[in-house]
Amino acid sequence: MYRDEGPPDISKELSKIPVVKIIEDMDCFSPRRTITLKYTGPDIRKIVNSVRGIIMKGMRITGQHTFLDEYYVDVTDPNKKIFHVFWHGDRDFDMRTEMYGYIRLKQGLIYPDGSGSVEIEFTPKVITEWDRGSILKRNPIYKLLLKIYGYTFYDNRRRRYIEECKGYAEDMIRRMRDLLKLMESAKYEKA
């Protein structure tokens, strides 16, 4: 694509573009980033159907704040279905900071009898956005004042939000583990 000269240097063009937002992204399970659960057993569809409810109850949000980002099912093989599902919920802490809780069901496999396997990933994040859209907010003095405010006053509040995010994410994981334990211990009989 770029032959021998490598990718083009666009740093000059990027320096001319005014910064509209500064986004600070923090993983709540840092340094791990994600927690993964693996399940093999009966009734995989119940897991897929309960992800939205787990996000809503775990993050204490309404259905308006839960979103289905990806849903993929491969039905080409009649003996198994392969699926991938990606949900997320968002929770506002204040006007600058919000939490995103992602649940990804990947490498899912469903057999005709309803059994199968799935890998469940939890990734919670706290994102803070500092708006710099107006000309006044792009001033270097405003940028300096924003750094001072961010490091001296807002940093403690943000750390509390990260701890809350960790608590919400652990609640989602606990709810999913409880669901998986119930499903593994239940007796399934064919009619």
Secondary structure as GFF3:
##gff-version 3
##sequence-region A 1 191
A	DSSP	alpha_helix	11	16	.	.	.	ID=ss1
A	DSSP	beta_strand	21	27	.	.	.	ID=ss2
A	DSSP	beta_strand	35	41	.	.	.	ID=ss3
A	DSSP	alpha_helix	44	59	.	.	.	ID=ss4
A	DSSP	three_ten_helix	63	65	.	.	.	ID=ss5
A	DSSP	beta_strand	66	74	.	.	.	ID=ss6
A	DSSP	beta_strand	81	92	.	.	.	ID=ss7
A	DSSP	beta_strand	97	110	.	.	.	ID=ss8
A	DSSP	beta_strand	116	131	.	.	.	ID=ss9
A	DSSP	three_ten_helix	136	138	.	.	.	ID=ss10
A	DSSP	alpha_helix	140	149	.	.	.	ID=ss11
A	DSSP	pi_helix	150	154	.	.	.	ID=ss12
A	DSSP	alpha_helix	155	185	.	.	.	ID=ss13
###
